[in-house]
């Protein structure tokens, strides 16, 4: 159905963003900020996909790896020519974090689609991390690893 040239009815087979998010989360074993912190101390990699402007305004997580969302799959796919040097196998444990835990769920599901079965995300994102009193730093402290293509906050 159209209204003045605009399609106003969802096309057959299309899904709402709420459905896509629910489908992604059904595949993930999401972790709390405290669980993510403990896993990172044991060798998991915290991947911050927030844009530079959000990191500049809110802060960063020391030790995290900054991979902006539009580069994520290329940087972590072990078969990609654009992968990070340490992304050499499918046994990685990437834990993705965004601002509030929505975009990170979609991103972690995309990493699982690449074969990174252990990929997940942080419930509540950076906001929950900060609320839990876990380590954060001002962007000016330069306490993160910036992947190629990512912008410094």
Residue, then its C-alpha position, 0 to 999 in steps of 0.5 A: x500500500x502506498x500513501x503519496x508515493x511512500x510505502x506504508x505497509x511492510x513488504x512480505x518477508x521484511x522484519x521490524x528492528x525489534x524482531x531482528x534484535x530479538x533474533x540476534x539476542x536469541x543466539x547470544x549468551x549475553x554477559x553483564x559488565x562484571x562478567x565481561x570485565x572478568x572474562x577480559x582479565x582472563x583473555x577475552x577481547x572487549x571490542x568497543x564499537x561506539x563512534x568517536x563522538x560518543x567515546x569523546x563525550x562519555x569516556x573509554x574503557x581502558x584496554x578495549x579495542x576500538x573497531x567502529x561498527x562499519x569495519x567490525x566484520x572485516x577486522x575480525x574475520x580470520x579470512x579477511x585481508x583487512x583482519x587485525x593481526x591477532x584475528x587468526x582463528x575462529x576461537x576468539x572471544x570477542x565481547x562487543x560493547x556499544x552505548x546501551x547494548x542494542x547495536x552490540x547485539x546485532x554486531x555480535x550476531x554478525x560475528x557469529x555469522x562469520x563463524x566466531x561462535x563465542x562472540x557476544x555482547x554486554x547487557x546495557x553497554x557502556x552505560x551499564x559498565x559505567x554504572x557498575x563502577x568498572x574502569x573508564x577513562x577520558x578519551x584524552x588518556x589514550x588507554x585504548x587500542x585503535x584499530x585501523x580505520x577507527x577514529x580517535x575520540 
